Amino acid sequence: MPEIIITCHKNSECENYKNDICNFLCKWFITKNNFLFEEFATLSDNLNRQDYFYTSEVNIIIKAITNTEVSEEVFDYLREYVNKH
């Protein structure tokens, strides 16, 4: 089962997102759930500020369960939405 692992950072983007290495599912998930990534990044920052003996890192794992066919019209809309944001 293919999976994508996204580490939550302060800018809510994975390192590959800016370099166009990130695949479309990853870009869509980050764009659509930006608020969630910001919350997890803040949580991770707060946990790392404490005097603990460890650091934290929040990872989100996306597991594709099936190959989904998306019509060209819907995919064009999604691609346009992701490129705007």
C-alpha positions in Angstrom: 0.0 0.0 0.0 1.7 3.3 -1.1 2.0 5.9 1.6 3.2 9.5 2.0 4.8 10.7 5.2 4.5 14.5 5.8 6.4 16.1 8.7 4.6 19.1 10.1 6.8 22.2 10.0 6.2 25.8 11.0 5.3 26.8 7.4 2.9 23.8 7.0 4.9 22.6 4.0 7.1 19.6 3.5 10.6 20.2 2.1 9.7 18.7 -1.2 6.6 20.9 -1.6 8.6 23.9 -2.6 10.9 21.9 -4.9 8.1 20.3 -6.9 9.2 16.9 -5.9 6.1 16.4 -3.8 3.4 14.5 -5.6 -0.1 15.9 -6.3 -1.8 13.9 -3.5 0.7 15.4 -1.0 0.2 18.9 -2.3 -3.6 18.6 -2.2 -3.6 17.2 1.3 -1.4 20.0 2.6 -3.4 22.7 0.8 -6.8 21.3 1.8 -5.7 20.8 5.5 -3.4 23.8 6.0 -5.1 24.6 9.3 -4.4 21.1 10.6 -0.7 21.3 9.7 -0.4 24.7 11.4 -1.9 23.3 14.6 0.4 20.3 14.6 3.4 22.5 13.9 2.5 24.7 16.8 2.0 21.7 19.1 5.4 20.3 18.1 7.1 23.7 18.7 5.5 24.0 22.2 6.5 20.5 23.1 10.1 21.2 22.0 10.3 24.4 24.1 9.9 22.5 27.3 12.9 21.2 29.3 12.3 17.6 28.3 14.9 15.0 27.5 13.6 14.5 24.0 12.3 16.5 21.0 9.1 15.9 19.2 8.2 15.7 15.6 4.6 15.3 14.2 4.3 13.1 11.1 1.1 12.6 9.1 0.9 9.3 7.2 -1.4 9.2 4.2 -2.1 5.7 3.0 -3.8 5.3 -0.4 -6.2 2.4 -0.2 -7.2 2.2 -3.9 -6.4 3.9 -7.2 -9.2 6.4 -7.6 -10.2 7.6 -11.0 -10.8 11.3 -11.1 -12.4 12.9 -14.1 -10.2 15.3 -16.1 -12.5 18.2 -15.2 -12.3 17.6 -11.5 -8.6 17.1 -11.6 -8.1 20.4 -13.5 -10.2 22.1 -10.8 -8.1 20.6 -8.1 -4.8 21.4 -9.8 -5.9 25.0 -10.3 -6.9 25.2 -6.6 -3.5 23.8 -5.4 -1.5 26.1 -7.7 -3.4 29.2 -6.4 -2.6 28.4 -2.8 
